[in-house]
């Protein structure tokens, strides 16, 4: 076995063995456990964003098998960041969800119109200090979301529920936010979704029928290059190669161009699109080079050919 890190923690080894038992074989780990989860979380989000339902189902199955908790948490984040129209699906995303129901939620979300209205709210708030957030009038939507965020940072659940009420949807969103997210903006999205739902609940939804055993898990070698962006170990390695060659290019500017030019692309019907200034010419000029580097890193550095 090879690993990206020589000293894999015991939790990682346990998960690796559990997955080997489920699939009937032990993977040759060129990426550590966390790296593979990172790749699959990114693939699930990119495929849902683009409305690539069949690919999203395959990525979702692999992620559910490998890390059920991460799969549930990531799908909640995807809903509030990219598919606000599917917010009510989060009521099913809990620890008791079964494999077929999870994939039904993936399909429902991937097929739904893309809507980034909560991400727009988060973008206005995520760079403000706590003092600035506390000074926003609570008579405004931004002020209420900011207030919910500050309450959540203090783990003040009772006060939060006094504002958004208790329902399967709001509880799912609030608990995900209180649990903590890697990106601060995701918590703003979750609170914005909870507030919006409390003010105008959506009708009950009917999940599509999906049979878990009929979906083949995606193979790493089949994951599209645009899923392996700088949020994954593969994309970060490719970015480092690129920047070492083009030292005159600003890393932050290029990451923004990569994200907006490729990673954030939405497919299907779009109800509300998040817009952000980026250097389109920069991305258009170097897109093919980055694609080649990502594919090189996948095949030569990480050997992501299969699972």
C-alpha positions in Angstrom: 0.0 0.0 0.0 1.1 3.5 -0.7 -0.3 6.5 1.0 0.0 10.3 0.6 0.9 10.4 4.3 3.0 7.6 5.8 1.3 7.8 9.2 -2.4 7.2 8.4 -4.4 7.7 11.6 -6.3 4.7 13.1 -9.7 6.1 12.1 -8.6 6.2 8.5 -7.3 2.6 8.6 -10.6 1.5 10.1 -12.6 3.2 7.4 -10.3 1.8 4.7 -10.8 -1.8 6.1 -14.6 -1.3 6.4 -14.8 -0.2 2.8 -12.6 -3.1 1.7 -15.0 -5.5 3.4 -18.0 -3.8 1.7 -16.4 -4.0 -1.8 -14.6 -7.3 -1.4 -11.2 -5.8 -2.1 -8.6 -3.6 -0.5 -7.7 -0.5 -2.4 -4.1 0.5 -3.3 -4.1 3.8 -1.5 -2.2 6.4 -3.5 -4.4 8.9 -1.8 -5.2 8.7 1.9 -8.7 8.1 3.1 -9.4 11.8 3.5 -8.1 12.5 0.1 -10.5 10.1 -1.6 -13.4 11.4 0.4 -12.4 14.9 -0.8 -12.4 13.9 -4.4 -15.8 12.2 -4.1 -17.4 15.2 -2.3 -16.1 17.5 -5.1 -17.4 15.1 -7.8 -20.8 14.9 -6.2 -21.1 18.7 -6.1 -19.8 19.4 -9.6 -22.1 16.8 -11.1 -25.2 18.1 -9.2 -24.3 21.7 -10.3 -24.2 20.6 -13.9 -27.3 18.5 -13.7 -25.3 15.3 -14.6 -27.7 13.1 -12.7 -26.3 9.7 -13.6 -22.8 10.7 -12.7 -24.0 12.3 -9.5 -25.7 9.0 -8.5 -22.5 7.0 -9.1 -20.4 9.5 -7.1 -23.0 9.6 -4.4 -23.0 5.8 -4.0 -19.3 5.6 -3.7 -19.2 8.5 -1.2 -22.1 6.9 0.8 -20.2 3.6 1.0 -16.9 5.3 1.9 -18.1 8.0 4.4 -21.9 8.1 5.0 -21.7 11.0 7.4 -19.6 13.1 5.0 -22.0 12.2 2.2 -25.0 13.5 4.2 -23.3 16.7 5.3 -22.0 17.4 1.8 -25.4 17.0 0.2 -26.9 19.5 2.7 -24.2 22.0 1.8 -24.8 21.4 -1.9 -28.5 22.0 -1.6 -28.2 25.4 0.2 -25.3 26.6 -1.9 -26.4 25.5 -5.4 -30.0 24.2 -5.3 -32.1 26.4 -3.0 -35.2 25.1 -4.9 -34.6 21.7 -3.3 -34.3 22.9 0.3 -37.1 20.7 1.6 -35.1 17.5 0.7 -32.8 18.1 3.7 -35.6 16.7 6.0 -34.5 13.2 4.9 -30.8 13.8 5.3 -30.1 12.4 8.7 -28.1 9.6 10.3 -30.9 7.1 9.8 -31.2 7.6 6.0 -30.8 4.4 4.0 -28.7 4.0 0.9 -31.6 4.0 -1.7 -33.2 7.0 0.0 -29.9 8.9 0.0 -29.5 8.4 -3.7 -33.2 9.4 -4.2 -32.2 12.7 -2.5 -29.2 13.0 -4.8 -31.4 12.5 -7.9 -34.0 14.9 -6.7 -31.3 17.6 -6.1 -29.5 17.0 -9.4 -32.7 17.2 -11.4 -34.0 20.4 -9.6 -33.5 23.9 -11.0 -30.3 25.4 -9.8 -30.8 28.4 -7.5 -28.0 30.2 -5.6 -30.0 32.8 -3.8 -28.7 31.7 -0.4 -25.1 31.8 -1.7 -25.7 35.4 -2.7 -26.8 36.2 0.9 -23.7 34.5 2.3 -21.5 36.4 -0.1 -22.7 39.7 1.4 -22.0 38.6 5.0 -19.2 36.1 5.2 -16.4 38.6 5.2 -17.9 40.8 7.9 -16.6 40.8 11.5 -18.9 39.7 14.3 -19.2 43.3 15.4 -20.2 44.4 11.9 -22.7 41.5 11.7 -24.3 42.5 15.1 -24.8 46.1 13.8 -27.0 45.0 10.8 -30.6 45.9 11.4 -32.7 42.9 12.4 -35.5 44.4 10.3 -33.7 43.2 7.2 -33.2 39.6 5.9 -29.4 40.0 6.1 -29.7 41.2 9.7 -31.8 38.2 10.7 -29.4 35.8 9.0 -26.5 37.5 10.7 -28.2 37.2 14.0 -28.9 33.5 13.5 -25.2 33.0 12.6 -24.0 34.7 15.8 -26.5 32.7 17.8 -25.2 29.5 16.2 -21.6 30.4 16.9 -22.6 30.6 20.6 -24.5 27.3 20.3 -27.7 29.1 21.3 -30.1 26.6 19.7 -33.2 27.6 21.7 -33.0 31.2 20.5 -32.5 30.1 16.9 -35.6 27.9 17.0 -37.6 30.7 18.5 -36.9 32.6 15.2 -37.1 29.8 12.6 -39.4 27.4 14.4 -38.9 23.6 14.7 -39.6 21.4 11.7 -37.8 18.5 10.1 -36.3 21.0 7.5 -35.2 23.8 9.9 -33.8 21.3 12.4 -31.8 19.6 9.7 -30.4 22.9 8.5 -29.7 24.4 12.0 -28.0 21.2 13.3 -25.7 21.1 10.2 -24.7 24.7 10.8 -24.1 24.3 14.5 -22.0 21.2 13.8 -19.7 23.5 11.9 -18.6 23.7 8.3 -15.2 24.1 6.7 -16.2 27.3 4.9 -17.8 30.1 7.0 -20.1 30.9 4.0 -21.7 27.5 4.2 -23.1 28.3 7.6 -24.6 31.6 6.3 -26.3 29.6 3.5 -27.7 27.1 6.0 -29.2 29.9 8.2 -30.5 31.8 5.2 -32.2 28.6 4.1 -33.7 27.9 7.5 -35.1 31.5 7.7 -36.5 31.4 4.2 -38.2 28.0 4.8 -39.7 29.2 8.1 -41.2 32.2 6.3 -42.5 30.3 3.3 -42.5 26.5 3.7 -42.4 24.6 0.4 -45.0 21.8 -0.2 -44.2 18.2 0.7 -42.1 16.5 -1.9 -42.1 13.0 -3.4 -38.7 11.5 -3.8 -38.0 9.5 -7.0 -37.5 5.8 -6.8 -33.9 4.8 -6.9 -32.5 1.3 -6.2 -29.1 1.5 -4.6 -28.0 -1.9 -5.9 -28.7 -0.9 -9.5 -26.3 2.0 -9.4 -22.6 1.3 -10.1 -20.2 3.4 -7.9 -18.1 5.7 -10.0 -14.5 4.7 -10.7 -11.8 7.3 -10.0 -10.5 7.0 -13.5 -13.9 8.0 -14.8 -14.3 11.2 -12.7 -14.2 14.2 -15.0 -11.2 16.5 -14.7 -13.3 19.5 -13.7 -14.3 17.7 -10.5 -10.7 17.5 -9.5 -10.2 21.2 -8.8 -8.0 22.9 -6.2 -10.4 21.8 -3.5 -9.0 18.3 -3.9 -5.5 17.0 -3.4 -5.2 16.2 -7.1 -6.2 19.8 -8.1 -3.9 21.4 -5.5 -1.0 19.4 -6.8 -1.8 20.5 -10.4 -2.1 24.1 -9.2 1.3 24.0 -7.5 2.8 22.7 -10.7 1.1 25.4 -12.7 2.2 28.3 -10.4 5.7 27.0 -10.2 5.8 27.3 -14.0 4.0 30.7 -14.2 5.4 32.6 -11.3 4.1 35.9 -12.8 0.5 34.7 -12.2 -1.2 35.5 -8.9 -2.4 32.3 -7.2 -5.5 33.8 -5.7 -6.6 35.5 -9.0 -6.0 32.2 -10.9 -8.0 30.2 -8.3 -10.9 32.6 -8.7 -10.7 32.3 -12.5 -10.6 28.5 -12.3 -13.5 28.4 -9.9 -15.8 30.8 -11.7 -14.7 29.7 -15.2 -15.1 25.9 -14.6 -15.9 24.6 -11.1 -18.9 26.8 -10.5 -20.7 26.0 -13.8 -24.4 25.3 -13.5 -26.4 23.2 -15.8 -30.1 22.8 -16.6 -32.6 25.4 -15.6 -31.1 28.2 -13.4 -33.4 30.2 -11.3 -30.8 32.4 -9.6 -27.1 32.6 -10.6 -24.3 33.9 -8.3 -22.1 36.3 -10.2 -18.6 37.2 -9.3 -16.0 39.2 -11.3 -13.1 37.0 -12.5 -10.4 37.1 -15.2 -12.1 35.2 -18.0 -9.3 35.8 -20.4 -6.8 34.2 -17.9 -8.9 31.1 -17.6 -9.6 30.8 -21.3 -5.8 31.0 -22.0 -4.7 28.4 -19.5 -7.7 26.1 -19.2 -6.3 23.4 -21.5 -3.0 23.5 -19.6 -4.7 23.0 -16.2 -6.8 20.2 -17.7 -3.7 18.4 -18.8 -2.0 18.9 -15.5 -5.0 17.6 -13.6 -5.1 14.5 -15.8 -1.4 14.0 -15.4 -1.6 14.2 -11.6 -4.5 11.8 -11.5 -2.7 9.2 -13.6 0.9 9.7 -12.5 0.9 11.3 -9.1 -2.1 9.7 -7.5 -2.8 6.7 -9.8 -6.6 7.3 -9.5 -7.5 4.6 -12.0 -10.0 2.6 -10.0 -11.2 2.0 -6.5 
